[in-house]
Amino acid sequence: MDDLGIDDILSAQADRLNRGQRDLVAPPENVHELTVLMQLAEQAQRALAPVEPSPVFVNHLGRQLVSKMSDGSREMSRRARRAVLIVAAALGSVVSVVSAIGVVIYLIRHRNRRFPVQS
């Protein structure tokens, strides 16, 4: 353990503390510093008990998330419908313009065939 830094030693000691092992394993030169830090870690562990949210809170949060998701999907479907409508209108306009140009070209070509230009 001599080549480990104090961070590594503290991490290993914290793991041991979480397993319920209170003994201190450290290199001789770091014993005092680690003893103080481990005492602080033990005090923090006693003060900070793990907590879990109540089932009522979990259910309420779940319902809120589902509600937000469905509201978001409804908003997205509105946006998608609006986008499809705009694209369809734009395509319809393009088709109308192309059709009008096609009719004009057809009429110009046909007019020249019916009434040939005489020179």
MOPAC internal coordinates of N, CA, C and O (Angstrom, degrees):
PM7 1SCF
backbone

  N    0.0000 0     0.00 0     0.00 0    0    0    0
  C    1.4393 1     0.00 0     0.00 0    1    0    0
  C    1.5155 1   111.83 1     0.00 0    2    1    0
  O    1.2310 1   120.24 1   175.64 1    3    2    1
  N    1.3328 1   117.14 1    -4.36 1    3    2    1
  C    1.4543 1   121.14 1  -176.84 1    5    3    2
  C    1.5293 1   112.02 1   -63.96 1    6    5    3
  O    1.2310 1   119.91 1   149.23 1    7    6    5
  N    1.3314 1   117.79 1   -30.77 1    7    6    5
  C    1.4552 1   119.83 1  -177.08 1    9    7    6
  C    1.5285 1   112.90 1   -86.21 1   10    9    7
  O    1.2310 1   119.34 1   176.39 1   11   10    9
  N    1.3201 1   118.87 1    -3.61 1   11   10    9
  C    1.4571 1   122.70 1   179.13 1   13   11   10
  C    1.5180 1   110.51 1   -81.93 1   14   13   11
  O    1.2310 1   120.79 1   -35.32 1   15   14   13
  N    1.3149 1   116.10 1   144.68 1   15   14   13
  C    1.4546 1   120.94 1   175.30 1   17   15   14
  C    1.5158 1   110.16 1   -79.79 1   18   17   15
  O    1.2310 1   120.92 1    -9.91 1   19   18   17
  N    1.3243 1   115.84 1   170.09 1   19   18   17
  C    1.4656 1   119.82 1  -178.73 1   21   19   18
  C    1.5226 1   111.05 1   -63.53 1   22   21   19
  O    1.2310 1   119.76 1   148.30 1   23   22   21
  N    1.3488 1   118.06 1   -31.70 1   23   22   21
  C    1.4699 1   120.97 1   177.53 1   25   23   22
  C    1.5257 1   110.98 1   -62.00 1   26   25   23
  O    1.2310 1   121.07 1   135.52 1   27   26   25
  N    1.3429 1   115.56 1   -44.48 1   27   26   25
  C    1.4581 1   119.91 1  -179.61 1   29   27   26
  C    1.5324 1   110.81 1   -65.67 1   30   29   27
  O    1.2310 1   121.11 1   139.62 1   31   30   29
  N    1.3160 1   115.47 1   -40.38 1   31   30   29
  C    1.4741 1   119.83 1  -179.70 1   33   31   30
  C    1.5211 1   110.11 1   -65.25 1   34   33   31
  O    1.2310 1   120.53 1   136.01 1   35   34   33
  N    1.3529 1   116.59 1   -43.99 1   35   34   33
  C    1.4728 1   119.96 1   178.21 1   37   35   34
  C    1.5199 1   111.44 1   -62.85 1   38   37   35
  O    1.2310 1   120.60 1   140.55 1   39   38   37
  N    1.3204 1   116.46 1   -39.45 1   39   38   37
  C    1.4576 1   119.91 1   178.92 1   41   39   38
  C    1.5314 1   110.76 1   -62.75 1   42   41   39
  O    1.2310 1   120.84 1   135.06 1   43   42   41
  N    1.3180 1   116.01 1   -44.94 1   43   42   41
  C    1.4676 1   120.15 1   179.13 1   45   43   42
  C    1.5248 1   110.39 1   -64.44 1   46   45   43
  O    1.2310 1   120.62 1   138.94 1   47   46   45
  N    1.3306 1   116.41 1   -41.06 1   47   46   45
  C    1.4735 1   119.88 1   179.44 1   49   47   46
  C    1.5284 1   110.74 1   -66.30 1   50   49   47
  O    1.2310 1   120.18 1   141.90 1   51   50   49
  N    1.3258 1   117.26 1   -38.10 1   51   50   49
  C    1.4653 1   120.29 1   178.55 1   53   51   50
  C    1.5267 1   110.37 1   -64.88 1   54   53   51
  O    1.2310 1   120.57 1   140.62 1   55   54   53
  N    1.3229 1   116.52 1   -39.38 1   55   54   53
  C    1.4645 1   119.83 1   176.56 1   57   55   54
  C    1.5235 1   110.64 1   -61.91 1   58   57   55
  O    1.2310 1   120.91 1   137.62 1   59   58   57
  N    1.3145 1   115.87 1   -42.38 1   59   58   57
  C    1.4799 1   120.05 1   178.25 1   61   59   58
  C    1.5231 1   110.02 1   -64.32 1   62   61   59
  O    1.2310 1   120.25 1   139.89 1   63   62   61
  N    1.3185 1   117.13 1   -40.11 1   63   62   61
  C    1.4620 1   121.42 1   179.56 1   65   63   62
  C    1.5280 1   110.45 1   -63.54 1   66   65   63
  O    1.2310 1   120.58 1   139.55 1   67   66   65
  N    1.3218 1   116.50 1   -40.45 1   67   66   65
  C    1.4642 1   120.20 1   178.37 1   69   67   66
  C    1.5257 1   112.00 1   -65.64 1   70   69   67
  O    1.2310 1   120.51 1   153.07 1   71   70   69
  N    1.3335 1   116.64 1   -26.93 1   71   70   69
  C    1.4697 1   120.33 1   176.76 1   73   71   70
  C    1.5288 1   111.50 1   -84.87 1   74   73   71
  O    1.2310 1   120.56 1   179.61 1   75   74   73
  N    1.3386 1   116.54 1    -0.39 1   75   74   73
  C    1.4627 1   120.01 1   178.56 1   77   75   74
  C    1.5127 1   114.32 1    91.11 1   78   77   75
  O    1.2310 1   119.85 1  -173.18 1   79   78   77
  N    1.3042 1   117.90 1     6.82 1   79   78   77
  C    1.4635 1   121.54 1   179.91 1   81   79   78
  C    1.5254 1   108.33 1   -92.50 1   82   81   79
  O    1.2310 1   120.84 1   -63.25 1   83   82   81
  N    1.3431 1   115.99 1   116.75 1   83   82   81
  C    1.4649 1   120.66 1  -174.47 1   85   83   82
  C    1.5331 1   113.58 1   -95.49 1   86   85   83
  O    1.2310 1   119.68 1   173.22 1   87   86   85
  N    1.3195 1   118.21 1    -6.78 1   87   86   85
  C    1.4710 1   119.51 1  -177.66 1   89   87   86
  C    1.5258 1   110.41 1   -72.05 1   90   89   87
  O    1.2310 1   120.79 1   -25.93 1   91   90   89
  N    1.3131 1   116.10 1   154.07 1   91   90   89
  C    1.4439 1   122.89 1  -176.09 1   93   91   90
  C    1.5220 1   109.51 1  -108.29 1   94   93   91
  O    1.2310 1   121.32 1   -57.79 1   95   94   93
  N    1.3123 1   115.07 1   122.21 1   95   94   93
  C    1.4638 1   120.01 1   177.53 1   97   95   94
  C    1.5251 1   106.36 1  -116.35 1   98   97   95
  O    1.2310 1   120.86 1   -68.30 1   99   98   97
  N    1.3332 1   115.97 1   111.70 1   99   98   97
  C    1.4591 1   119.73 1  -177.17 1  101   99   98
  C    1.5264 1   109.83 1  -152.74 1  102  101   99
  O    1.2310 1   120.81 1   -23.04 1  103  102  101
  N    1.3190 1   116.05 1   156.96 1  103  102  101
  C    1.4603 1   118.43 1   174.44 1  105  103  102
  C    1.5266 1   110.17 1   -63.87 1  106  105  103
  O    1.2310 1   119.41 1   -29.13 1  107  106  105
  N    1.3130 1   118.74 1   150.87 1  107  106  105
  C    1.4626 1   121.70 1  -175.46 1  109  107  106
  C    1.5294 1   114.26 1   -57.13 1  110  109  107
  O    1.2310 1   118.95 1   147.32 1  111  110  109
  N    1.3359 1   119.60 1   -32.68 1  111  110  109
  C    1.4617 1   119.55 1  -176.59 1  113  111  110
  C    1.5256 1   113.00 1   -75.22 1  114  113  111
  O    1.2310 1   119.52 1   162.29 1  115  114  113
  N    1.3382 1   118.52 1   -17.71 1  115  114  113
  C    1.4613 1   121.83 1  -177.37 1  117  115  114
  C    1.5287 1   112.93 1  -107.28 1  118  117  115
  O    1.2310 1   119.21 1  -174.61 1  119  118  117
  N    1.3023 1   119.11 1     5.39 1  119  118  117
  C    1.4649 1   121.62 1  -172.06 1  121  119  118
  C    1.5166 1   112.19 1   -59.88 1  122  121  119
  O    1.2310 1   119.12 1   133.17 1  123  122  121
  N    1.3199 1   119.28 1   -46.83 1  123  122  121
  C    1.4655 1   120.94 1  -176.51 1  125  123  122
  C    1.5292 1   111.27 1   -64.93 1  126  125  123
  O    1.2310 1   120.75 1   131.51 1  127  126  125
  N    1.3273 1   116.18 1   -48.49 1  127  126  125
  C    1.4652 1   120.23 1  -179.72 1  129  127  126
  C    1.5209 1   111.04 1   -61.82 1  130  129  127
  O    1.2310 1   120.66 1   136.52 1  131  130  129
  N    1.3263 1   116.34 1   -43.48 1  131  130  129
  C    1.4629 1   120.01 1   179.98 1  133  131  130
  C    1.5212 1   111.83 1   -68.75 1  134  133  131
  O    1.2310 1   120.08 1   145.63 1  135  134  133
  N    1.3302 1   117.45 1   -34.37 1  135  134  133
  C    1.4634 1   120.20 1   178.87 1  137  135  134
  C    1.5245 1   109.53 1   -61.48 1  138  137  135
  O    1.2310 1   120.48 1   134.69 1  139  138  137
  N    1.3127 1   116.68 1   -45.31 1  139  138  137
  C    1.4689 1   120.56 1   179.40 1  141  139  138
  C    1.5228 1   110.34 1   -63.58 1  142  141  139
  O    1.2310 1   120.47 1   134.63 1  143  142  141
  N    1.3229 1   116.71 1   -45.37 1  143  142  141
  C    1.4687 1   120.06 1  -179.50 1  145  143  142
  C    1.5314 1   111.90 1   -65.44 1  146  145  143
  O    1.2310 1   120.19 1   141.77 1  147  146  145
  N    1.3169 1   117.25 1   -38.23 1  147  146  145
  C    1.4646 1   119.90 1   179.33 1  149  147  146
  C    1.5189 1   111.44 1   -69.88 1  150  149  147
  O    1.2310 1   119.90 1   145.39 1  151  150  149
  N    1.3287 1   117.80 1   -34.61 1  151  150  149
  C    1.4633 1   120.00 1   175.14 1  153  151  150
  C    1.5265 1   109.83 1   -62.93 1  154  153  151
  O    1.2310 1   120.81 1   138.58 1  155  154  153
  N    1.3343 1   116.05 1   -41.42 1  155  154  153
  C    1.4618 1   120.26 1   176.44 1  157  155  154
  C    1.5334 1   110.65 1   -63.30 1  158  157  155
  O    1.2310 1   120.13 1   139.19 1  159  158  157
  N    1.3202 1   117.35 1   -40.81 1  159  158  157
  C    1.4713 1   121.18 1   179.06 1  161  159  158
  C    1.5281 1   110.77 1   -64.55 1  162  161  159
  O    1.2310 1   120.17 1   139.53 1  163  162  161
  N    1.3309 1   117.29 1   -40.47 1  163  162  161
  C    1.4668 1   120.49 1   178.39 1  165  163  162
  C    1.5198 1   110.91 1   -64.92 1  166  165  163
  O    1.2310 1   120.06 1   139.60 1  167  166  165
  N    1.3345 1   117.50 1   -40.40 1  167  166  165
  C    1.4641 1   120.71 1   177.87 1  169  167  166
  C    1.5308 1   110.24 1   -64.07 1  170  169  167
  O    1.2310 1   120.72 1   138.51 1  171  170  169
  N    1.3270 1   116.23 1   -41.49 1  171  170  169
  C    1.4650 1   119.93 1   178.44 1  173  171  170
  C    1.5226 1   110.76 1   -64.72 1  174  173  171
  O    1.2310 1   120.23 1   140.60 1  175  174  173
  N    1.3276 1   117.17 1   -39.40 1  175  174  173
  C    1.4643 1   120.26 1  -179.80 1  177  175  174
  C    1.5256 1   110.60 1   -64.80 1  178  177  175
  O    1.2310 1   120.41 1   140.45 1  179  178  177
  N    1.3198 1   116.82 1   -39.55 1  179  178  177
  C    1.4762 1   119.60 1   178.70 1  181  179  178
  C    1.5293 1   111.26 1   -68.31 1  182  181  179
  O    1.2310 1   120.44 1   142.66 1  183  182  181
  N    1.3305 1   116.76 1   -37.34 1  183  182  181
  C    1.4649 1   120.57 1  -177.29 1  185  183  182
  C    1.5275 1   112.36 1   -77.01 1  186  185  183
  O    1.2310 1   120.34 1   147.82 1  187  186  185
  N    1.3086 1   116.95 1   -32.18 1  187  186  185
  C    1.4618 1   120.95 1  -175.30 1  189  187  186
  C    1.5241 1   110.49 1  -103.50 1  190  189  187
  O    1.2310 1   121.13 1   -94.31 1  191  190  189
  N    1.2940 1   115.44 1    85.69 1  191  190  189
  C    1.4683 1   120.05 1   178.31 1  193  191  190
  C    1.5263 1   108.96 1   -80.88 1  194  193  191
  O    1.2310 1   119.83 1   -38.43 1  195  194  193
  N    1.3343 1   117.92 1   141.57 1  195  194  193
  C    1.4671 1   119.65 1   177.83 1  197  195  194
  C    1.5285 1   110.41 1   -64.82 1  198  197  195
  O    1.2310 1   120.90 1   -37.93 1  199  198  197
  N    1.3074 1   115.88 1   142.07 1  199  198  197
  C    1.4658 1   121.44 1   179.59 1  201  199  198
  C    1.5119 1   109.41 1  -125.77 1  202  201  199
  O    1.2310 1   121.04 1   -24.53 1  203  202  201
  N    1.3145 1   115.61 1   155.47 1  203  202  201
  C    1.4545 1   122.31 1   174.85 1  205  203  202
  C    1.5135 1   107.94 1  -128.49 1  206  205  203
  O    1.2310 1   120.29 1   -36.54 1  207  206  205
  N    1.3209 1   117.05 1   143.46 1  207  206  205
  C    1.4634 1   119.47 1   179.32 1  209  207  206
  C    1.5246 1   110.29 1   -67.63 1  210  209  207
  O    1.2310 1   121.51 1   -26.85 1  211  210  209
  N    1.3342 1   114.72 1   153.15 1  211  210  209
  C    1.4679 1   118.92 1   179.73 1  213  211  210
  C    1.5254 1   109.82 1   -69.57 1  214  213  211
  O    1.2310 1   120.11 1   -26.77 1  215  214  213
  N    1.3312 1   117.40 1   153.23 1  215  214  213
  C    1.4688 1   120.37 1   178.47 1  217  215  214
  C    1.5298 1   112.30 1   -59.01 1  218  217  215
  O    1.2310 1   120.39 1   145.99 1  219  218  217
  N    1.3329 1   116.86 1   -34.01 1  219  218  217
  C    1.4653 1   119.65 1   178.86 1  221  219  218
  C    1.5264 1   110.22 1   -63.06 1  222  221  219
  O    1.2310 1   120.76 1   135.63 1  223  222  221
  N    1.3353 1   116.15 1   -44.37 1  223  222  221
  C    1.4647 1   120.66 1   178.39 1  225  223  222
  C    1.5241 1   110.93 1   -62.04 1  226  225  223
  O    1.2310 1   120.37 1   135.59 1  227  226  225
  N    1.3181 1   116.90 1   -44.41 1  227  226  225
  C    1.4672 1   121.28 1  -179.16 1  229  227  226
  C    1.5269 1   110.20 1   -61.82 1  230  229  227
  O    1.2310 1   120.13 1   135.37 1  231  230  229
  N    1.3323 1   117.36 1   -44.63 1  231  230  229
  C    1.4655 1   120.78 1   179.26 1  233  231  230
  C    1.5264 1   111.23 1   -63.78 1  234  233  231
  O    1.2310 1   120.77 1   136.60 1  235  234  233
  N    1.3429 1   116.13 1   -43.40 1  235  234  233
  C    1.4582 1   120.33 1  -179.98 1  237  235  234
  C    1.5284 1   110.53 1   -62.97 1  238  237  235
  O    1.2310 1   120.71 1   135.45 1  239  238  237
  N    1.3111 1   116.24 1   -44.55 1  239  238  237
  C    1.4639 1   120.73 1   178.94 1  241  239  238
  C    1.5285 1   110.73 1   -62.32 1  242  241  239
  O    1.2310 1   120.54 1   138.31 1  243  242  241
  N    1.3271 1   116.57 1   -41.69 1  243  242  241
  C    1.4622 1   120.27 1   178.00 1  245  243  242
  C    1.5189 1   111.82 1   -60.72 1  246  245  243
  O    1.2310 1   120.95 1   136.04 1  247  246  245
  N    1.3442 1   115.79 1   -43.96 1  247  246  245
  C    1.4698 1   119.40 1   179.01 1  249  247  246
  C    1.5280 1   111.13 1   -64.43 1  250  249  247
  O    1.2310 1   120.59 1   140.63 1  251  250  249
  N    1.3314 1   116.48 1   -39.37 1  251  250  249
  C    1.4639 1   119.91 1   178.19 1  253  251  250
  C    1.5286 1   111.15 1   -62.99 1  254  253  251
  O    1.2310 1   120.58 1   136.95 1  255  254  253
  N    1.3165 1   116.50 1   -43.05 1  255  254  253
  C    1.4658 1   119.88 1  -179.78 1  257  255  254
  C    1.5235 1   111.63 1   -64.06 1  258  257  255
  O    1.2310 1   120.51 1   136.92 1  259  258  257
  N    1.3237 1   116.62 1   -43.08 1  259  258  257
  C    1.4632 1   120.34 1   179.05 1  261  259  258
  C    1.5230 1   109.90 1   -64.15 1  262  261  259
  O    1.2310 1   120.62 1   139.27 1  263  262  261
  N    1.3340 1   116.43 1   -40.73 1  263  262  261
  C    1.4614 1   120.59 1   178.82 1  265  263  262
  C    1.5229 1   111.11 1   -62.87 1  266  265  263
  O    1.2310 1   120.63 1   135.30 1  267  266  265
  N    1.3166 1   116.40 1   -44.70 1  267  266  265
  C    1.4686 1   119.94 1   179.54 1  269  267  266
  C    1.5265 1   110.75 1   -63.91 1  270  269  267
  O    1.2310 1   120.62 1   140.65 1  271  270  269
  N    1.3285 1   116.43 1   -39.35 1  271  270  269
  C    1.4641 1   119.42 1   179.69 1  273  271  270
  C    1.5216 1   111.07 1   -64.54 1  274  273  271
  O    1.2310 1   120.32 1   136.95 1  275  274  273
  N    1.3286 1   117.00 1   -43.05 1  275  274  273
  C    1.4626 1   119.08 1  -178.86 1  277  275  274
  C    1.5210 1   110.63 1   -69.24 1  278  277  275
  O    1.2310 1   120.00 1   143.44 1  279  278  277
  N    1.3581 1   117.60 1   -36.56 1  279  278  277
  C    1.4677 1   119.95 1   176.08 1  281  279  278
  C    1.5236 1   110.06 1   -63.85 1  282  281  279
  O    1.2310 1   120.91 1   138.37 1  283  282  281
  N    1.3066 1   115.86 1   -41.63 1  283  282  281
  C    1.4577 1   120.26 1   179.31 1  285  283  282
  C    1.5124 1   112.17 1   -64.90 1  286  285  283
  O    1.2310 1   120.50 1   140.55 1  287  286  285
  N    1.3408 1   116.65 1   -39.45 1  287  286  285
  C    1.4632 1   118.82 1   179.83 1  289  287  286
  C    1.5271 1   110.65 1   -70.54 1  290  289  287
  O    1.2310 1   120.36 1   145.97 1  291  290  289
  N    1.3412 1   116.91 1   -34.03 1  291  290  289
  C    1.4660 1   119.09 1   175.88 1  293  291  290
  C    1.5218 1   110.41 1   -64.85 1  294  293  291
  O    1.2310 1   120.83 1   136.53 1  295  294  293
  N    1.3301 1   116.02 1   -43.47 1  295  294  293
  C    1.4634 1   120.07 1   177.92 1  297  295  294
  C    1.5181 1   110.45 1   -62.73 1  298  297  295
  O    1.2310 1   120.70 1   139.51 1  299  298  297
  N    1.3229 1   116.26 1   -40.49 1  299  298  297
  C    1.4594 1   119.87 1   179.34 1  301  299  298
  C    1.5207 1   110.41 1   -65.71 1  302  301  299
  O    1.2310 1   119.93 1   140.57 1  303  302  301
  N    1.3365 1   117.74 1   -39.43 1  303  302  301
  C    1.4588 1   118.79 1   179.92 1  305  303  302
  C    1.5305 1   110.40 1   -67.81 1  306  305  303
  O    1.2310 1   119.92 1   146.02 1  307  306  305
  N    1.3335 1   117.76 1   -33.98 1  307  306  305
  C    1.4700 1   119.75 1   174.72 1  309  307  306
  C    1.5219 1   110.08 1   -62.95 1  310  309  307
  O    1.2310 1   121.07 1   134.92 1  311  310  309
  N    1.3162 1   115.56 1   -45.08 1  311  310  309
  C    1.4660 1   119.53 1   179.09 1  313  311  310
  C    1.5265 1   110.77 1   -63.02 1  314  313  311
  O    1.2310 1   120.54 1   138.73 1  315  314  313
  N    1.3106 1   116.57 1   -41.27 1  315  314  313
  C    1.4617 1   120.57 1  -179.77 1  317  315  314
  C    1.5255 1   110.45 1   -64.32 1  318  317  315
  O    1.2310 1   120.35 1   136.79 1  319  318  317
  N    1.3334 1   116.93 1   -43.21 1  319  318  317
  C    1.4633 1   119.59 1   178.57 1  321  319  318
  C    1.5250 1   111.21 1   -62.67 1  322  321  319
  O    1.2310 1   121.10 1   138.24 1  323  322  321
  N    1.3323 1   115.50 1   -41.76 1  323  322  321
  C    1.4584 1   120.03 1   179.35 1  325  323  322
  C    1.5329 1   110.15 1   -63.86 1  326  325  323
  O    1.2310 1   120.36 1   138.06 1  327  326  325
  N    1.3138 1   116.91 1   -41.94 1  327  326  325
  C    1.4639 1   120.64 1   179.22 1  329  327  326
  C    1.5230 1   110.79 1   -64.37 1  330  329  327
  O    1.2310 1   120.27 1   137.04 1  331  330  329
  N    1.3278 1   117.09 1   -42.96 1  331  330  329
  C    1.4710 1   120.76 1   178.43 1  333  331  330
  C    1.5241 1   110.07 1   -62.11 1  334  333  331
  O    1.2310 1   120.05 1   138.84 1  335  334  333
  N    1.3153 1   117.51 1   -41.16 1  335  334  333
  C    1.4615 1   121.46 1   179.43 1  337  335  334
  C    1.5282 1   110.76 1   -63.58 1  338  337  335
  O    1.2310 1   120.24 1   136.61 1  339  338  337
  N    1.3245 1   117.15 1   -43.39 1  339  338  337
  C    1.4617 1   120.61 1   179.62 1  341  339  338
  C    1.5263 1   110.85 1   -65.10 1  342  341  339
  O    1.2310 1   120.56 1   136.37 1  343  342  341
  N    1.3322 1   116.54 1   -43.63 1  343  342  341
  C    1.4648 1   120.03 1   178.99 1  345  343  342
  C    1.5230 1   110.47 1   -64.05 1  346  345  343
  O    1.2310 1   120.34 1   137.71 1  347  346  345
  N    1.3257 1   116.95 1   -42.29 1  347  346  345
  C    1.4698 1   120.20 1   179.27 1  349  347  346
  C    1.5254 1   110.55 1   -63.49 1  350  349  347
  O    1.2310 1   120.13 1   138.66 1  351  350  349
  N    1.3186 1   117.37 1   -41.34 1  351  350  349
  C    1.4713 1   120.44 1   178.62 1  353  351  350
  C    1.5255 1   110.32 1   -64.29 1  354  353  351
  O    1.2310 1   120.44 1   137.79 1  355  354  353
  N    1.3265 1   116.76 1   -42.21 1  355  354  353
  C    1.4609 1   119.98 1   179.58 1  357  355  354
  C    1.5217 1   110.48 1   -64.04 1  358  357  355
  O    1.2310 1   120.17 1   135.84 1  359  358  357
  N    1.3369 1   117.29 1   -44.16 1  359  358  357
  C    1.4673 1   120.47 1   178.16 1  361  359  358
  C    1.5313 1   110.96 1   -63.17 1  362  361  359
  O    1.2310 1   120.75 1   139.51 1  363  362  361
  N    1.3153 1   116.17 1   -40.49 1  363  362  361
  C    1.4657 1   119.64 1   177.41 1  365  363  362
  C    1.5178 1   111.45 1   -60.76 1  366  365  363
  O    1.2310 1   120.81 1   138.66 1  367  366  365
  N    1.3215 1   116.06 1   -41.34 1  367  366  365
  C    1.4722 1   119.82 1   177.96 1  369  367  366
  C    1.5172 1   111.20 1   -64.29 1  370  369  367
  O    1.2310 1   120.57 1   137.09 1  371  370  369
  N    1.3152 1   116.52 1   -42.91 1  371  370  369
  C    1.4653 1   120.48 1   179.37 1  373  371  370
  C    1.5275 1   110.19 1   -62.78 1  374  373  371
  O    1.2310 1   120.15 1   136.59 1  375  374  373
  N    1.3232 1   117.31 1   -43.41 1  375  374  373
  C    1.4692 1   121.14 1   179.25 1  377  375  374
  C    1.5263 1   110.07 1   -62.88 1  378  377  375
  O    1.2310 1   120.10 1   139.48 1  379  378  377
  N    1.3266 1   117.42 1   -40.52 1  379  378  377
  C    1.4699 1   120.74 1   178.58 1  381  379  378
  C    1.5200 1   111.28 1   -62.53 1  382  381  379
  O    1.2310 1   120.40 1   134.65 1  383  382  381
  N    1.3189 1   116.84 1   -45.35 1  383  382  381
  C    1.4626 1   120.78 1  -179.00 1  385  383  382
  C    1.5360 1   109.76 1   -64.64 1  386  385  383
  O    1.2310 1   120.56 1   134.56 1  387  386  385
  N    1.3361 1   116.54 1   -45.44 1  387  386  385
  C    1.4713 1   120.07 1   179.61 1  389  387  386
  C    1.5273 1   109.96 1   -62.47 1  390  389  387
  O    1.2310 1   120.14 1   139.23 1  391  390  389
  N    1.3261 1   117.33 1   -40.77 1  391  390  389
  C    1.4730 1   120.69 1   178.64 1  393  391  390
  C    1.5224 1   110.56 1   -63.23 1  394  393  391
  O    1.2310 1   120.23 1   136.86 1  395  394  393
  N    1.3148 1   117.16 1   -43.14 1  395  394  393
  C    1.4678 1   120.26 1   179.48 1  397  395  394
  C    1.5244 1   110.47 1   -62.95 1  398  397  395
  O    1.2310 1   120.34 1   137.68 1  399  398  397
  N    1.3151 1   116.96 1   -42.32 1  399  398  397
  C    1.4671 1   120.45 1   178.14 1  401  399  398
  C    1.5246 1   109.60 1   -64.07 1  402  401  399
  O    1.2310 1   120.17 1   138.46 1  403  402  401
  N    1.3213 1   117.27 1   -41.54 1  403  402  401
  C    1.4678 1   121.18 1   177.92 1  405  403  402
  C    1.5179 1   112.08 1   -61.45 1  406  405  403
  O    1.2310 1   120.17 1   137.72 1  407  406  405
  N    1.3149 1   117.28 1   -42.28 1  407  406  405
  C    1.4663 1   121.13 1   179.23 1  409  407  406
  C    1.5256 1   109.81 1   -64.08 1  410  409  407
  O    1.2310 1   120.28 1   135.60 1  411  410  409
  N    1.3124 1   117.07 1   -44.40 1  411  410  409
  C    1.4674 1   120.80 1   179.77 1  413  411  410
  C    1.5248 1   109.82 1   -61.44 1  414  413  411
  O    1.2310 1   119.73 1   134.20 1  415  414  413
  N    1.3301 1   118.12 1   -45.80 1  415  414  413
  C    1.4648 1   121.27 1   178.89 1  417  415  414
  C    1.5280 1   110.29 1   -62.00 1  418  417  415
  O    1.2310 1   119.87 1   137.57 1  419  418  417
  N    1.3179 1   117.84 1   -42.43 1  419  418  417
  C    1.4649 1   122.25 1   179.36 1  421  419  418
  C    1.5310 1   110.37 1   -61.28 1  422  421  419
  O    1.2310 1   121.20 1   133.92 1  423  422  421
  N    1.3187 1   115.32 1   -46.08 1  423  422  421
  C    1.4732 1   118.57 1  -179.05 1  425  423  422
  C    1.5249 1   111.72 1   -65.04 1  426  425  423
  O    1.2310 1   120.18 1   140.77 1  427  426  425
  N    1.3282 1   117.25 1   -39.23 1  427  426  425
  C    1.4649 1   120.21 1   179.34 1  429  427  426
  C    1.5235 1   109.68 1   -64.11 1  430  429  427
  O    1.2310 1   120.18 1   135.51 1  431  430  429
  N    1.3203 1   117.25 1   -44.49 1  431  430  429
  C    1.4683 1   120.37 1   179.91 1  433  431  430
  C    1.5267 1   110.92 1   -65.79 1  434  433  431
  O    1.2310 1   121.07 1   137.88 1  435  434  433
  N    1.3301 1   115.57 1   -42.12 1  435  434  433
  C    1.4565 1   119.25 1  -179.02 1  437  435  434
  C    1.5189 1   112.16 1   -67.46 1  438  437  435
  O    1.2310 1   119.94 1   142.45 1  439  438  437
  N    1.2974 1   117.71 1   -37.55 1  439  438  437
  C    1.4559 1   121.20 1  -179.52 1  441  439  438
  C    1.5206 1   109.99 1   -63.34 1  442  441  439
  O    1.2310 1   120.69 1   140.74 1  443  442  441
  N    1.3156 1   116.28 1   -39.26 1  443  442  441
  C    1.4635 1   119.54 1   179.50 1  445  443  442
  C    1.5250 1   111.11 1   -68.03 1  446  445  443
  O    1.2310 1   119.06 1   150.83 1  447  446  445
  N    1.3122 1   119.40 1   -29.17 1  447  446  445
  C    1.4661 1   122.02 1   178.57 1  449  447  446
  C    1.5247 1   111.34 1   -75.58 1  450  449  447
  O    1.2310 1   120.36 1   141.51 1  451  450  449
  N    1.3188 1   116.92 1   -38.49 1  451  450  449
  C    1.4733 1   120.34 1  -178.49 1  453  451  450
  C    1.5145 1   110.98 1   -72.23 1  454  453  451
  O    1.2310 1   121.30 1   134.94 1  455  454  453
  N    1.2946 1   115.12 1   -45.06 1  455  454  453
  C    1.4538 1   119.41 1  -177.39 1  457  455  454
  C    1.5225 1   109.08 1  -118.45 1  458  457  455
  O    1.2310 1   120.79 1   -94.19 1  459  458  457
  N    1.3160 1   116.10 1    85.81 1  459  458  457
  C    1.4680 1   117.63 1  -178.66 1  461  459  458
  C    1.5309 1   109.77 1   -63.64 1  462  461  459
  O    1.2310 1   122.14 1   -36.95 1  463  462  461
  N    1.2782 1   113.51 1   143.05 1  463  462  461
  C    1.4646 1   119.48 1   179.28 1  465  463  462
  C    1.5135 1   107.98 1   -75.06 1  466  465  463
  O    1.2310 1   120.59 1   -54.56 1  467  466  465
  N    1.3393 1   116.47 1   125.44 1  467  466  465
  C    1.4625 1   120.20 1  -179.80 1  469  467  466
  C    1.5163 1   109.40 1   -98.24 1  470  469  467
  O    1.2310 1   121.92 1   -41.23 1  471  470  469
  N    1.3030 1   113.92 1   138.77 1  471  470  469
  C    1.4273 1   116.61 1   179.52 1  473  471  470
  C    1.5033 1   112.01 1  -109.94 1  474  473  471
  O    1.2310 1   120.10 1   180.00 1  475  474  473

